[in-house]
């Protein structure tokens, strides 16, 4: 029997007896989503799909799922699941996709399909104070504060901020984020322009002794799966809940709340130092509606870690951190060049001066360093950089940068995480490592190449997730 005749007989049999659903088949199998013709999909199944064990209708898909996963809960509400998990709307279309998603993924992720009945808490019942605590960079610290504030407001808890010194040996400026200089950033001893108890008073870096304290770390004690009621109940059992992460932890924050809008709301209520506020007013008044590109270039502490860091520390985690936070000038220039027409470019960097390769590529008249635009302390410069990044049209940033993620969260920019040109990154890091004295130079160069080879897939995969 000829191949063509055999194919047509298989197609006829599947169409008549196996209830082939072309719309389902073409959408369920993602590699076929560009194929819309029913006969083409039927032919694909006859020639390839059957041998590959592909399912051809919803009934088969549900049967397969029932063999691997528990069934849907009896009280599962599809419309609620769709409304409460709005992040799925970008890639799920059909009702059956949401059903299968919950069975295969949603249950394991702790997603909810109905709003729990609110717990009854007596009026005046004591509740914990939520403290925001983070001891690293500016963007991470501000995101932690914003997320802690959102949770405190949701639970009706008082809110305070702990502001420890920056915990890094590789920053040249030891005054950056110094607790004694917090007034360079905020206008008063509190962060938000809100009533007492809600405004985020800045307190000592140490909690008073004798308090019942719970640290809301990711996954610890199953916090990620706690719903609103569970957290309300916990807030009555402790005096202090410590929030330390620059992202939503609990599922109800991730899936039920519009975190980005709430973060922007509280960002607008921050009481910045008058010098920062005055710069913001004047800059955007002068700028008008003109669009601009922004690029975040991180060099100072990252390169110091490369040149001065202990080799064992670099082997353990330091070199991976460097790759996640360093982007080659070659890739920065190429990425901007692909999108730019004639927009000015604002460069936000932790080093002074403009890179010669940037000047050669775009012309000095088109480049503006944030350090030329604003003259303030290093603490104030960091805040101004986030403001400038947040209001750009396009933000080009390292693959893992909470500084840039903060700008994207509170602003209107479109962030482009870079880091795909691994070869260029390796070349530039090796060139920088060439300045290291002694045998350590060869060790570090070898470690650069080894790290790039060992983590190549994860670096490229990460940069696409931002």
C-alpha positions as CSV (number, residue, x, y, z in Angstrom):
1,X,0.0,0.0,0.0
2,X,1.4,3.4,-1.0
3,X,2.4,5.9,1.7
4,X,-0.2,8.4,0.5
5,X,-3.0,5.9,0.5
6,X,-2.0,4.6,3.9
7,X,-2.0,8.2,5.3
8,X,-5.4,8.9,3.9
9,X,-6.9,5.7,5.3
10,X,-5.4,6.6,8.7
11,X,-6.8,10.1,8.5
12,X,-10.3,8.8,7.6
13,X,-10.3,6.3,10.4
14,X,-9.2,8.9,13.0
15,X,-11.7,11.4,11.8
16,X,-14.6,8.9,11.8
17,X,-14.0,6.8,14.9
18,X,-11.5,8.5,17.2
19,X,-13.2,11.9,17.4
20,X,-10.2,13.9,16.3
21,X,-10.6,17.5,17.6
22,X,-8.5,19.7,15.3
23,X,-8.8,22.9,17.3
24,X,-7.8,21.0,20.5
25,X,-5.0,19.1,18.8
26,X,-3.5,22.3,17.2
27,X,-3.6,24.3,20.4
28,X,-2.7,21.6,23.0
29,X,0.5,20.7,21.2
30,X,2.4,24.0,21.3
31,X,4.7,23.2,18.4
32,X,1.6,23.0,16.1
33,X,0.0,26.4,17.1
34,X,0.9,27.9,13.8
35,X,-1.1,25.3,11.9
36,X,-4.8,26.1,11.6
37,X,-6.0,24.0,8.7
38,X,-7.9,21.0,9.9
39,X,-6.7,18.6,7.2
40,X,-3.1,19.6,7.8
41,X,-3.5,18.8,11.5
42,X,-5.2,15.5,10.7
43,X,-2.4,14.6,8.3
44,X,0.2,15.5,11.0
45,X,-1.5,13.1,13.5
46,X,-1.7,10.3,10.9
47,X,1.9,10.6,9.8
48,X,3.6,11.6,13.1
49,X,1.3,12.2,16.1
50,X,-0.1,8.7,16.5
51,X,3.4,7.2,16.6
52,X,4.5,9.9,19.1
53,X,1.5,9.1,21.3
54,X,-0.1,12.6,21.0
55,X,-3.6,13.1,22.4
56,X,-6.3,14.2,20.0
57,X,-9.1,15.5,22.1
58,X,-9.9,16.7,25.6
59,X,-11.2,13.4,26.8
60,X,-7.9,11.7,26.2
61,X,-6.0,14.6,27.9
62,X,-8.2,14.4,31.0
63,X,-7.8,10.6,31.1
64,X,-4.0,10.9,31.0
65,X,-4.0,13.6,33.7
66,X,-6.3,11.4,35.9
67,X,-3.6,8.6,35.8
68,X,-0.9,11.0,37.1
69,X,-2.7,13.5,39.3
70,X,-5.6,13.7,41.8
71,X,-8.9,14.8,40.3
72,X,-10.3,18.3,40.5
73,X,-11.8,19.2,43.9
74,X,-15.5,18.8,44.2
75,X,-16.0,22.5,44.8
76,X,-13.7,23.6,42.0
77,X,-15.0,26.8,40.5
78,X,-13.6,27.5,37.0
79,X,-14.6,31.1,36.8
80,X,-13.1,31.9,40.2
81,X,-9.9,30.1,39.2
82,X,-9.7,32.2,36.1
83,X,-10.4,35.5,37.9
84,X,-8.1,34.8,40.9
85,X,-5.1,33.8,38.7
86,X,-4.9,36.6,36.3
87,X,-1.3,35.9,35.5
88,X,-2.4,32.9,33.5
89,X,-4.4,35.0,31.0
90,X,-1.3,35.6,28.9
91,X,-1.0,32.1,27.7
92,X,-4.2,30.2,28.5
93,X,-7.3,30.7,26.3
94,X,-9.7,27.8,26.5
95,X,-11.7,26.7,29.6
96,X,-10.2,23.2,29.4
97,X,-6.7,24.7,29.6
98,X,-7.5,26.2,33.0
99,X,-8.9,22.9,34.2
100,X,-5.8,21.0,33.1
101,X,-3.6,23.7,34.5
102,X,-5.0,23.3,38.0
103,X,-4.8,19.5,37.9
104,X,-1.2,19.4,36.6
105,X,0.4,22.6,38.0
106,X,-2.0,24.9,40.0
107,X,-2.6,22.5,42.9
108,X,1.1,22.0,43.4
109,X,1.8,25.8,43.2
110,X,-0.8,26.4,45.9
111,X,-3.1,28.4,43.6
112,X,-6.6,29.1,44.9
113,X,-9.9,28.5,43.1
114,X,-12.1,30.2,45.6
115,X,-11.7,33.0,48.2
116,X,-11.6,31.6,51.7
117,X,-14.2,32.8,54.2
118,X,-12.7,35.6,56.3
119,X,-11.7,34.7,59.8
120,X,-13.5,36.4,62.6
121,X,-11.0,38.5,64.6
122,X,-12.3,40.3,67.7
123,X,-12.1,44.1,67.5
124,X,-8.9,45.3,69.3
125,X,-7.2,41.9,69.2
126,X,-3.5,42.4,69.3
127,X,-1.6,42.0,66.0
128,X,2.1,41.7,65.2
129,X,4.0,44.6,63.8
130,X,5.5,43.9,60.4
131,X,9.1,44.9,60.0
132,X,10.9,45.2,56.7
133,X,14.5,44.1,56.9
134,X,17.1,43.9,54.2
135,X,20.9,44.5,54.5
136,X,22.0,44.6,50.9
137,X,21.5,47.0,47.9
138,X,19.2,49.9,47.3
139,X,16.8,48.3,44.8
140,X,16.5,45.1,46.9
141,X,15.9,47.1,50.0
142,X,13.2,49.3,48.5
143,X,11.4,46.4,47.0
144,X,11.4,44.6,50.4
145,X,9.9,47.7,52.0
146,X,7.2,48.0,49.4
147,X,6.2,44.3,49.7
148,X,6.2,44.4,53.5
149,X,4.1,47.5,53.4
150,X,1.5,45.8,51.1
151,X,1.3,42.9,53.5
152,X,1.0,45.1,56.5
153,X,-1.9,47.0,54.9
154,X,-3.6,43.8,53.9
155,X,-3.5,42.4,57.4
156,X,-4.2,45.6,59.2
157,X,-0.8,45.5,61.0
158,X,1.4,48.3,62.1
159,X,4.5,48.7,59.9
160,X,8.1,49.6,60.6
161,X,11.4,49.5,58.8
162,X,14.8,48.3,60.0
163,X,17.6,50.0,58.1
164,X,20.9,48.1,58.7
165,X,24.3,49.0,57.2
166,X,25.2,47.6,53.8
167,X,26.6,44.1,54.2
168,X,29.3,43.9,51.6
169,X,33.1,44.2,51.7
170,X,33.4,45.2,48.0
171,X,31.7,48.6,48.1
172,X,34.3,51.4,48.1
173,X,31.8,53.9,49.7
174,X,31.2,52.6,53.2
175,X,28.6,55.4,53.8
176,X,26.2,54.0,51.2
177,X,23.0,53.1,53.1
178,X,24.7,54.0,56.5
179,X,21.8,54.1,59.1
180,X,23.2,57.4,60.4
181,X,22.7,58.9,56.9
182,X,19.2,57.7,56.2
183,X,18.0,61.4,56.2
184,X,19.9,61.8,52.9
185,X,17.2,59.6,51.4
186,X,14.0,60.2,53.3
187,X,12.7,63.5,54.6
188,X,11.9,62.3,58.1
189,X,12.2,59.3,60.5
190,X,9.5,57.5,58.5
191,X,9.1,56.5,54.9
192,X,5.5,57.0,53.7
193,X,3.3,60.0,53.9
194,X,0.6,58.1,55.9
195,X,-0.9,58.2,59.4
196,X,1.2,56.9,62.4
197,X,1.3,53.1,62.5
198,X,1.1,52.9,58.7
199,X,3.9,55.3,57.7
200,X,6.9,52.9,58.1
201,X,8.9,54.4,61.0
202,X,12.6,53.7,60.7
203,X,13.7,52.0,63.9
204,X,16.9,50.5,65.3
205,X,18.5,47.6,63.5
206,X,17.8,45.4,66.6
207,X,14.4,44.5,67.9
208,X,13.6,45.0,71.6
209,X,14.3,41.9,73.6
210,X,11.4,39.6,74.7
211,X,9.3,39.8,71.6
212,X,7.8,36.8,69.9
213,X,9.3,37.0,66.5
214,X,8.6,35.1,63.2
215,X,10.8,35.6,60.1
216,X,8.7,35.2,57.0
217,X,11.4,33.6,54.9
218,X,10.5,32.0,51.6
219,X,9.2,28.4,52.2
220,X,10.1,28.4,55.9
221,X,7.3,26.8,57.8
222,X,5.2,26.6,54.6
223,X,4.7,30.4,54.6
224,X,4.4,30.5,50.8
225,X,1.2,28.4,51.0
226,X,-0.5,30.3,53.8
227,X,-3.6,32.2,52.8
228,X,-4.8,35.5,54.2
229,X,-6.7,33.9,57.1
230,X,-3.6,31.9,58.1
231,X,-1.5,35.0,58.2
232,X,-4.2,36.9,60.1
233,X,-4.2,34.1,62.7
234,X,-0.4,34.1,62.9
235,X,-0.3,37.9,63.3
236,X,-2.2,37.4,66.7
237,X,0.4,34.9,67.9
238,X,3.5,37.0,67.4
239,X,4.7,40.5,68.3
240,X,6.8,40.9,65.2
241,X,6.8,39.4,61.7
242,X,10.0,40.0,59.8
243,X,9.7,40.4,56.0
244,X,13.1,40.1,54.3
245,X,12.4,39.4,50.6
246,X,12.1,41.8,47.6
247,X,9.1,39.8,46.1
248,X,5.7,38.3,47.1
249,X,6.1,35.2,49.1
250,X,2.6,34.1,50.0
251,X,0.4,32.7,47.3
252,X,-2.5,35.1,48.0
253,X,-0.2,38.0,47.4
254,X,1.1,36.4,44.2
255,X,-2.2,35.3,42.7
256,X,-4.9,37.4,44.3
257,X,-3.4,40.9,44.5
258,X,-2.2,43.4,41.9
259,X,1.2,43.8,43.5
260,X,2.6,46.0,40.8
261,X,-0.2,48.6,41.1
262,X,0.1,48.5,44.9
263,X,3.9,48.9,44.7
264,X,3.4,52.0,42.5
265,X,0.8,53.4,44.9
266,X,3.2,53.3,47.9
267,X,6.2,54.4,45.8
268,X,4.2,57.6,45.1
269,X,3.8,58.1,48.8
270,X,7.4,57.9,49.8
271,X,8.7,61.1,51.5
272,X,12.0,61.6,49.7
273,X,14.6,64.0,50.8
274,X,13.8,67.5,49.4
275,X,16.9,67.5,47.1
276,X,15.7,64.3,45.5
277,X,12.1,65.6,45.1
278,X,13.3,68.9,43.6
279,X,15.5,67.1,41.1
280,X,12.6,64.9,40.1
281,X,10.2,67.8,39.6
282,X,12.7,69.8,37.5
283,X,14.0,67.0,35.4
284,X,10.6,65.8,34.2
285,X,9.4,69.4,33.7
286,X,12.4,70.0,31.4
287,X,12.1,66.7,29.7
288,X,8.5,67.2,28.7
289,X,7.2,64.1,26.9
290,X,10.4,63.2,25.2
291,X,11.3,59.5,25.3
292,X,14.7,58.3,26.3
293,X,16.6,55.1,26.7
294,X,18.3,54.1,29.9
295,X,21.1,51.6,30.6
296,X,22.1,50.3,34.0
297,X,25.8,49.4,34.0
298,X,27.1,47.8,37.2
299,X,30.9,47.7,37.5
300,X,32.3,48.9,40.9
301,X,31.6,46.2,43.5
302,X,31.3,43.4,40.9
303,X,34.7,44.0,39.4
304,X,36.3,44.5,42.8
305,X,34.9,41.1,43.8
306,X,36.5,39.6,40.6
307,X,39.9,41.3,41.2
308,X,40.1,41.1,45.0
309,X,37.8,38.3,46.1
310,X,39.0,35.1,47.7
311,X,39.3,32.4,45.1
312,X,37.3,29.9,47.1
313,X,34.5,32.5,47.5
314,X,34.5,33.0,43.8
315,X,34.2,29.2,43.3
316,X,31.4,28.8,45.8
317,X,29.0,31.6,44.6
318,X,30.9,34.8,43.7
319,X,31.6,34.0,40.0
320,X,28.0,33.1,39.3
321,X,26.9,36.4,40.9
322,X,29.4,38.3,38.7
323,X,28.0,36.7,35.6
324,X,24.4,37.5,36.7
325,X,25.2,41.2,37.3
326,X,27.8,42.0,34.6
327,X,27.0,42.7,31.0
328,X,29.6,43.3,28.3
329,X,29.7,46.7,26.6
330,X,29.6,44.9,23.3
331,X,26.1,43.5,24.1
332,X,24.9,46.8,25.6
333,X,25.8,48.7,22.4
334,X,24.3,46.0,20.1
335,X,21.1,45.8,22.1
336,X,20.5,49.6,22.2
337,X,21.5,49.9,18.5
338,X,18.8,47.4,17.5
339,X,16.0,49.5,19.0
340,X,17.2,53.1,19.0
341,X,16.2,55.7,16.5
342,X,17.4,59.1,17.8
343,X,16.4,58.9,21.5
344,X,18.9,60.2,24.0
345,X,20.6,57.6,26.3
346,X,20.9,58.1,30.0
347,X,23.7,55.9,31.6
348,X,23.2,55.0,35.2
349,X,26.4,53.4,36.6
350,X,28.3,53.0,39.8
351,X,31.4,54.4,38.2
352,X,32.2,57.9,37.0
353,X,33.0,58.8,33.4
354,X,31.6,57.5,30.1
355,X,32.9,54.4,28.4
356,X,34.8,55.2,25.2
357,X,33.0,52.4,23.3
358,X,29.6,54.0,24.1
359,X,30.9,57.4,22.9
360,X,32.2,55.8,19.7
361,X,28.9,54.0,19.1
362,X,26.4,56.8,19.8
363,X,28.2,60.1,20.0
364,X,28.9,62.1,23.1
365,X,26.1,64.5,22.4
366,X,23.5,61.6,22.7
367,X,24.9,60.2,26.0
368,X,24.0,61.6,29.4
369,X,25.5,60.2,32.6
370,X,23.1,60.3,35.6
371,X,26.1,61.7,37.6
372,X,26.3,64.7,35.3
373,X,22.5,65.3,35.6
374,X,22.4,65.1,39.3
375,X,24.8,66.3,42.0
376,X,24.1,64.8,45.4
377,X,25.4,62.2,47.8
378,X,25.9,58.6,46.8
379,X,22.8,57.7,48.8
380,X,20.8,60.2,46.8
381,X,22.4,59.3,43.5
382,X,21.2,55.7,43.9
383,X,17.6,56.8,44.3
384,X,17.8,59.2,41.4
385,X,19.2,56.4,39.2
386,X,16.2,54.2,40.0
387,X,13.9,57.2,39.1
388,X,15.7,57.7,35.8
389,X,15.6,54.1,34.9
390,X,11.9,53.7,35.9
391,X,10.7,56.4,33.6
392,X,12.7,55.5,30.5
393,X,11.1,54.0,27.4
394,X,13.5,51.1,27.4
395,X,15.7,49.9,30.2
396,X,18.7,47.8,29.4
397,X,20.0,45.9,32.5
398,X,22.0,43.0,33.8
399,X,20.2,39.7,33.8
400,X,19.8,39.6,37.6
401,X,19.5,43.1,39.0
402,X,17.0,44.0,41.7
403,X,18.0,47.6,41.2
404,X,16.5,47.4,37.7
405,X,13.7,45.2,38.7
406,X,12.7,47.9,41.3
407,X,12.7,50.5,38.5
408,X,10.5,48.3,36.4
409,X,8.1,47.5,39.2
410,X,7.5,51.2,40.2
411,X,7.8,52.8,36.8
412,X,6.7,52.7,33.2
413,X,9.8,51.4,31.5
414,X,10.1,48.2,29.5
415,X,13.1,46.2,30.9
416,X,15.4,44.3,28.6
417,X,17.5,41.9,30.7
418,X,20.8,41.3,28.8
419,X,23.4,38.6,29.3
420,X,22.8,36.4,26.2
421,X,26.1,37.2,24.6
422,X,28.1,35.0,26.9
423,X,31.2,35.0,24.8
424,X,31.5,38.8,24.9
425,X,31.0,38.7,28.7
426,X,33.8,36.1,29.1
427,X,36.1,38.1,26.9
428,X,35.6,41.3,28.9
429,X,35.9,39.6,32.3
430,X,39.1,37.9,31.2
431,X,40.5,41.2,30.0
432,X,39.7,42.7,33.4
433,X,41.2,39.7,35.2
434,X,44.4,40.3,33.3
435,X,45.2,43.2,35.7
436,X,45.4,40.7,38.7
437,X,49.0,40.2,40.0
438,X,50.6,36.9,40.5
439,X,49.4,33.3,40.1
440,X,45.9,34.3,41.2
441,X,45.3,35.8,37.7
442,X,45.5,32.4,36.0
443,X,43.2,30.9,38.6
444,X,40.5,33.6,38.2
445,X,40.7,33.4,34.4
446,X,40.3,29.7,34.4
447,X,37.4,30.0,36.8
448,X,35.7,32.6,34.5
449,X,35.8,30.1,31.6
450,X,34.8,27.2,33.7
451,X,31.8,29.0,35.2
452,X,30.7,30.1,31.7
453,X,30.8,26.5,30.4
454,X,29.1,25.0,33.4
455,X,26.3,27.5,33.7
456,X,25.8,28.6,30.1
457,X,22.2,27.2,29.8
458,X,21.1,28.7,33.1
459,X,22.5,32.1,32.3
460,X,20.7,32.3,29.0
461,X,17.5,30.8,30.5
462,X,17.5,33.3,33.3
463,X,17.9,36.4,31.1
464,X,14.7,35.5,29.2
465,X,12.7,35.4,32.4
466,X,12.9,39.0,33.4
